[in-house]
Amino acid sequence: MILAIDLGTTNFKAAVFDGGLARLGEASAAAPYTVNDGQRVEMDADEVWATVAELIVQTCKIAASRTTDIDCVAITSQAQSFTVLDGRGRARTAVISWLDKRGEPNARDLPESLSRGWHDHCSFSALTGQMQLAQLLRLRQHAPRVLEEPARVVPLPALIFERLGGVSLTDDNLAAMSGMYSLKSGLWREESLQACGLGAGQMPKLVAIGSAHVATASDPSVPLAAGVQFVPAGNDQTAGAFGNGCRSGEVVVTLGTALVAYRYAGTQAGPYNAGGCWGPYPGAGFYELAFRDEGCQAVDWAAETLMPRAGVADLVEAAGRGQTAVTADSGLFTPSRMRTPAAWTGELPTREIKAYAVLEGVAMSLRQLVRDDLVCPAGTVVRAVGGGSRSSVWLQLIADVLDCPVHRGRGDSLLGAALMAAGRTADESGGETFHPSATNRALLEARFERWRHL
């Protein structure tokens, strides 16, 4: 049986699949943050392991199986989050989340030797304070002894593989997002290691995304089958796209905490577009994605603002009622201005029209990701996943704004990880489809032009 784990930003999730990839049981647990103040965001390494260990046991119980029935573990993860361990596997630092922004000064002061040809080496077009390299530069500046040998840099999924089975490894998909790896050479980037005062031996073993590796030990608290295999399944966006059969000419969009547009880019290495993030895709291919932080976060904030005793489902229902009253001159919602008085602008006479403007504003932001950042033409087929994809009102609106068919995705990151482990691809059939409405096109084009100029 396959155990798939998704170490997400908000929740850790797990599912057990049988040999035919039927989902036998699943469970989730909140990511165990010890500090999360918007600037410093951390988890305790031992608490992370305890949370995952309990999640594995709970998931197997729900699946009516034993942990010793698990002969393969596939892990997909939030990118960037990592800890530093000593030679005996004890944590020298907390798990520093990718949400942590304390590395911003170090990102701004990136040496020229590193910035030259940056996007050829790294998934992201520029170093940010939330990336692993910036955080390691911060540690070297403020706590240099933490990185002295026998210190080891251990990304979040590598921590679980090590505690679970004695193997510290990470895949090229995740490594390429760190600033420590070179997509050009396929190795840890020497310039980055030198800047942090690290050697290649202090980094985890590098492997290809979706490849299998045999565990060398077993934690007695979570005993697995003899010879259990570990499969690193990349970042959760890649696993989710793979679980939905992402193929050339299509885009998988995630209506989740962040707003993400993801495409399979083929077998030719990037970078492809200046603002796009790129990296390895399962099966020796490559992907490109574009994202904005203001996805469902904006919807959650708007729901709390407009109807504090209700919820997102109520906002979506209200938006459906308000849609019929919208004109070309009605007011607009700008997701990037959430939490400010300027989020809504213009004439918005009712709460229902305000609710509609929220969904429309996020859909317009998505249009920019797909059309401008990924340079996908009108008519590109879109598969929508994430919590927002449950709303038919929203999916129809996205189809109208993007002028393309939108399929409701059926897979998720857990299925994607399990598919990689099984060496299979997703079944692309089924899933409700929403086609653009010709009657709404002129109105939405006029509103998009107004929105874009904001």
Summary of the structure (lengths in Angstrom):
residues: 454
radius of gyration: 22.2
end to end distance: 51.9
largest distance: 66.0
contacts: 1653
relative contact order: 0.12
helix: 38%
strand: 24%
